[in-house]
Amino acid sequence: MKLGLHIADFTWPGGPQTLAKDLARVTEAAEDLGFARVSVMDHVFQISMLGPPEHEMLEAYTTLGYLAARTSRVELLAWVTAVSYRKPGMLAKLVTTLDVLSGGRAWLGIGAAWNDQEARGLGLPFPPTAERFERLEETLRICLQMWSDDEGPFEGTHYRLERTLNSPQALQRPHPPILIGGGGERKTLRLVAQYAQACNLFPGPELARKLDVLRGHCADVGRDYDEIEKTVMMPLDPGTEGERVDALLAQLRGVADLGVAHVHGFVPEVASSRRLELLGEKVVAEIAGW
């Protein structure tokens, strides 16, 4: 099992004036401590679970480009890209650029989007749920076509591309890995089985059942269930002095026993506490052999 760091809060003690320096420091520390991935949210307002919308929020792909220049090993992704905020051809180009400039460390994390408040606030497209899922599948097909040798046109219900040229191509072959976020059993997990290299779920009593649903979708489409990396998103909090390490390890063991290979999470006060360092010292090495 591996850990990943999700940076979801940019309201840090030094404010915007030191944010670039602090963000580089945190990300470089995560890499040095053995974290496998670093992600940022694809939001433009802070989400209600973490703070008021007025809190600082950086644009995802600009931020990932900056982090690519400050790191050399961690994989980088938006966890997860809101499908309706960017046209698919441009999204494929963004992820490809990140992959090339990072030396082959980019993932496409993507989902159907959910924050209508921010979309309305900045005038971003936010069609109804059914249409967003249709656009999600077309976006996946377009990205895969652009990462292939086929530069011909694409004709879908929502998108029409005359020439899917993508030069330079991504360094990772056959393409940057795709992670689809969400646990919807009828649509999302079917898309995972058909298109993705990883799913993202949440720990809890429904996790085992959702993995069984994913296994069923894999059987339906002729996909090897074991090819798909199972990930979960959860808080990673060892406590201010490590007092919660044992409880956290027990929780990680529980999801590992279900076949989860990567746990990705938000670390409270990551810019101003020892929590990240404690995770590196007491958790990363411990779970590596699970």
C-alpha positions as CSV (number, residue, x, y, z in Angstrom):
1,M,0.0,0.0,0.0
2,K,1.1,3.6,-0.7
3,L,0.0,7.0,0.5
4,G,-0.8,10.1,-1.5
5,L,-1.1,13.7,-0.4
6,H,-4.2,15.6,-1.3
7,I,-3.7,19.4,-1.0
8,A,-7.2,20.8,-0.7
9,D,-6.8,23.9,1.4
10,F,-4.6,26.9,0.4
11,T,-5.6,29.2,3.3
12,W,-2.2,28.9,5.0
13,P,-0.6,31.1,7.8
14,G,1.6,33.1,5.5
15,G,-1.2,34.0,3.1
16,P,-0.9,34.4,-0.7
17,Q,2.5,36.1,-0.3
18,T,4.2,32.9,0.8
19,L,1.9,30.4,-0.8
20,A,4.2,29.4,-3.7
21,K,7.1,28.9,-1.3
22,D,5.0,27.0,1.2
23,L,3.4,24.8,-1.4
24,A,6.8,23.9,-2.8
25,R,8.1,23.1,0.7
26,V,5.1,20.8,1.5
27,T,5.2,19.0,-1.8
28,E,9.0,18.5,-1.7
29,A,8.6,17.1,1.8
30,A,5.9,14.7,0.7
31,E,8.2,13.4,-2.0
32,D,11.1,13.0,0.3
33,L,9.0,11.2,2.9
34,G,7.9,8.6,0.4
35,F,4.5,9.7,-0.7
36,A,3.6,8.2,-4.1
37,R,1.3,11.0,-5.4
38,V,0.4,14.6,-4.8
39,S,-2.9,16.0,-6.0
40,V,-4.9,19.2,-5.9
41,M,-8.7,19.7,-6.2
42,D,-10.3,20.9,-9.4
43,H,-12.3,23.6,-7.7
44,V,-12.4,27.4,-8.0
45,F,-14.2,28.0,-4.7
46,Q,-13.4,26.3,-1.5
47,I,-15.8,23.4,-0.8
48,S,-18.1,23.6,2.2
49,M,-16.6,20.5,3.9
50,L,-13.3,22.4,4.3
51,G,-14.2,26.0,4.7
52,P,-16.2,28.9,3.3
53,P,-16.1,29.6,-0.5
54,E,-14.1,32.8,0.1
55,H,-11.0,30.8,1.3
56,E,-8.1,30.7,-1.1
57,M,-8.3,28.2,-4.0
58,L,-5.7,27.8,-6.8
59,E,-6.5,26.6,-10.3
60,A,-5.6,22.9,-10.6
61,Y,-3.6,22.6,-13.7
62,T,-1.5,25.7,-13.3
63,T,-0.7,24.5,-9.8
64,L,0.3,21.0,-11.0
65,G,2.6,22.6,-13.6
66,Y,4.3,24.5,-10.8
67,L,4.6,21.3,-8.7
68,A,6.1,19.4,-11.7
69,A,9.0,21.9,-11.7
70,R,9.6,21.5,-8.0
71,T,9.5,17.7,-7.8
72,S,11.1,14.7,-9.6
73,R,9.4,11.5,-8.4
74,V,5.8,12.0,-7.1
75,E,3.0,11.4,-9.5
76,L,0.8,14.4,-10.1
77,L,-3.0,14.8,-10.8
78,A,-6.1,16.7,-10.2
79,W,-8.3,14.7,-7.8
80,V,-10.5,15.0,-9.7
81,T,-11.0,17.1,-12.8
82,A,-14.5,18.4,-13.3
83,V,-15.5,17.1,-16.7
84,S,-17.6,20.1,-17.7
85,Y,-15.1,22.8,-16.9
86,R,-12.8,22.2,-19.9
87,K,-13.3,21.0,-23.4
88,P,-12.0,17.4,-23.8
89,G,-9.4,18.2,-26.5
90,M,-7.9,20.9,-24.3
91,L,-8.0,18.6,-21.2
92,A,-6.1,15.9,-23.1
93,K,-3.5,18.6,-24.1
94,L,-3.2,19.8,-20.5
95,V,-2.5,16.3,-19.1
96,T,-0.2,15.6,-21.9
97,T,1.8,18.8,-21.3
98,L,2.0,17.9,-17.6
99,D,3.2,14.5,-18.4
100,V,5.9,15.7,-20.8
101,L,7.2,18.5,-18.4
102,S,7.1,16.2,-15.4
103,G,9.1,13.5,-17.1
104,G,6.1,11.1,-17.3
105,R,4.4,11.6,-13.9
106,A,0.9,12.8,-14.8
107,W,-2.4,11.1,-14.3
108,L,-5.8,12.1,-15.6
109,G,-8.1,12.2,-12.5
110,I,-11.6,12.9,-13.7
111,G,-15.2,12.8,-12.5
112,A,-18.7,14.1,-13.4
113,A,-18.4,17.3,-11.4
114,W,-20.7,18.3,-8.6
115,N,-20.2,21.9,-7.3
116,D,-22.9,23.8,-9.0
117,Q,-22.4,26.8,-6.7
118,E,-18.9,27.5,-8.0
119,A,-19.9,26.8,-11.6
120,R,-22.7,29.3,-11.4
121,G,-20.5,31.8,-9.6
122,L,-17.9,31.9,-12.4
123,G,-20.1,31.1,-15.3
124,L,-18.7,27.6,-15.9
125,P,-20.7,25.0,-17.8
126,F,-22.7,22.7,-15.5
127,P,-25.3,20.7,-17.4
128,P,-27.7,18.3,-15.7
129,T,-26.3,15.1,-14.1
130,A,-27.2,12.7,-16.9
131,E,-25.6,15.0,-19.5
132,R,-22.5,15.4,-17.4
133,F,-22.1,11.6,-17.4
134,E,-22.6,11.5,-21.1
135,R,-19.9,14.1,-21.5
136,L,-17.6,12.2,-19.1
137,E,-17.7,9.1,-21.3
138,E,-17.1,11.1,-24.5
139,T,-14.2,12.9,-22.8
140,L,-12.6,9.6,-21.9
141,R,-13.0,8.4,-25.4
142,I,-11.5,11.6,-26.8
143,C,-8.5,11.5,-24.4
144,L,-7.8,7.9,-25.3
145,Q,-8.0,8.7,-29.0
146,M,-5.7,11.7,-28.6
147,W,-3.2,9.4,-26.8
148,S,-3.3,6.9,-29.6
149,D,-2.0,6.9,-33.2
150,D,-5.5,7.9,-34.5
151,E,-5.6,11.7,-35.2
152,G,-8.8,11.5,-37.1
153,P,-12.0,13.2,-36.3
154,F,-14.3,12.4,-33.3
155,E,-18.0,12.6,-33.7
156,G,-20.0,12.4,-30.5
157,T,-23.3,13.6,-29.1
158,H,-21.8,16.5,-27.3
159,Y,-18.3,17.0,-28.8
160,R,-17.1,17.1,-32.4
161,L,-13.3,17.3,-33.1
162,E,-12.1,17.6,-36.7
163,R,-8.6,16.4,-36.0
164,T,-7.4,14.8,-32.7
165,L,-3.8,15.7,-33.2
166,N,-1.7,15.6,-30.0
167,S,1.9,16.6,-30.5
168,P,4.0,16.0,-28.6
169,Q,2.5,12.8,-27.3
170,A,2.6,11.9,-23.6
171,L,5.7,10.2,-22.3
172,Q,3.8,7.4,-20.6
173,R,2.7,4.7,-22.9
174,P,0.1,3.8,-23.9
175,H,-1.1,6.9,-22.1
176,P,-1.1,8.6,-18.7
177,P,-3.1,6.5,-16.3
178,I,-6.8,7.4,-15.8
179,L,-8.5,7.6,-12.4
180,I,-12.2,8.0,-12.2
181,G,-13.6,9.4,-9.0
182,G,-16.9,8.5,-7.5
183,G,-18.8,5.4,-6.3
184,G,-21.9,5.5,-8.4
185,E,-22.7,1.9,-9.0
186,R,-24.6,2.1,-12.2
187,K,-22.6,4.6,-14.2
188,T,-19.3,5.6,-12.5
189,L,-18.0,2.1,-11.7
190,R,-19.0,0.9,-15.1
191,L,-16.9,3.7,-16.6
192,V,-14.0,2.6,-14.4
193,A,-14.3,-0.9,-15.6
194,Q,-14.4,0.2,-19.2
195,Y,-11.8,3.0,-19.3
196,A,-9.8,3.5,-16.1
197,Q,-6.6,2.3,-14.5
198,A,-7.9,3.3,-11.0
199,C,-11.1,3.9,-9.1
200,N,-11.5,6.2,-6.1
201,L,-13.9,5.3,-3.3
202,F,-14.3,6.1,0.4
203,P,-13.7,3.9,3.4
204,G,-16.8,2.7,5.3
205,P,-19.3,0.0,5.4
206,E,-20.2,0.3,1.7
207,L,-16.7,-0.1,0.4
208,A,-16.7,-3.9,0.1
209,R,-20.0,-3.9,-1.7
210,K,-18.9,-1.2,-4.2
211,L,-15.7,-3.2,-5.0
212,D,-18.0,-6.2,-5.7
213,V,-20.1,-4.0,-8.0
214,L,-16.9,-3.0,-9.8
215,R,-15.9,-6.6,-10.1
216,G,-19.3,-7.3,-11.7
217,H,-18.8,-4.5,-14.2
218,C,-15.4,-5.8,-15.1
219,A,-16.9,-9.2,-15.8
220,D,-19.5,-7.6,-18.0
221,V,-17.0,-5.8,-20.2
222,G,-14.3,-8.5,-20.2
223,R,-11.8,-6.5,-18.0
224,D,-9.5,-8.1,-15.5
225,Y,-10.6,-6.7,-12.1
226,D,-7.1,-7.0,-10.8
227,E,-5.8,-4.6,-13.4
228,I,-7.6,-1.7,-11.7
229,E,-5.9,0.0,-8.8
230,K,-8.3,0.5,-5.9
231,T,-7.9,3.7,-4.1
232,V,-9.7,5.4,-1.3
233,M,-9.8,9.1,-0.2
234,M,-9.7,9.6,3.6
235,P,-8.3,12.0,6.1
236,L,-4.6,11.3,7.0
237,D,-4.2,12.6,10.5
238,P,-1.6,11.1,12.8
239,G,-2.3,13.6,15.5
240,T,-0.1,16.6,16.5
241,E,2.4,14.3,18.3
242,G,1.6,11.0,16.7
243,E,-1.1,10.0,19.2
244,R,-3.5,8.8,16.4
245,V,-1.0,6.7,14.5
246,D,-2.2,3.4,15.8
247,A,-5.8,4.2,15.0
248,L,-4.8,5.4,11.5
249,L,-2.8,2.2,10.9
250,A,-5.8,0.1,11.9
251,Q,-8.0,2.0,9.5
252,L,-5.4,1.6,6.7
253,R,-5.1,-2.1,7.4
254,G,-8.9,-2.5,7.1
255,V,-9.0,-1.1,3.6
256,A,-5.8,-2.9,2.6
257,D,-7.5,-6.2,3.5
258,L,-10.2,-5.3,0.9
259,G,-7.6,-4.9,-1.8
260,V,-7.0,-1.1,-1.6
261,A,-3.5,-0.3,-2.8
262,H,-3.4,3.5,-2.5
263,V,-4.9,5.7,0.2
264,H,-5.0,9.4,-0.7
265,G,-5.8,12.0,1.8
266,F,-5.9,15.5,3.2
267,V,-3.5,16.3,6.1
268,P,-4.8,18.9,8.5
269,E,-2.6,22.0,9.0
270,V,-0.2,20.5,6.5
271,A,1.7,23.7,6.1
272,S,2.3,24.5,9.7
273,S,2.4,21.2,11.7
274,R,4.5,18.1,12.0
275,R,1.7,15.9,10.8
276,L,3.2,15.3,7.3
277,E,6.5,14.4,8.8
278,L,4.9,12.1,11.3
279,L,3.1,10.2,8.5
280,G,6.4,9.8,6.7
281,E,8.2,8.6,9.9
282,K,5.5,6.3,11.3
283,V,3.1,5.3,8.5
284,V,4.6,5.3,5.0
285,A,7.3,2.6,5.7
286,E,4.9,0.6,7.9
287,I,2.3,0.1,5.2
288,A,4.8,-0.4,2.3
289,G,4.8,-4.2,2.6
290,W,1.0,-4.6,2.9
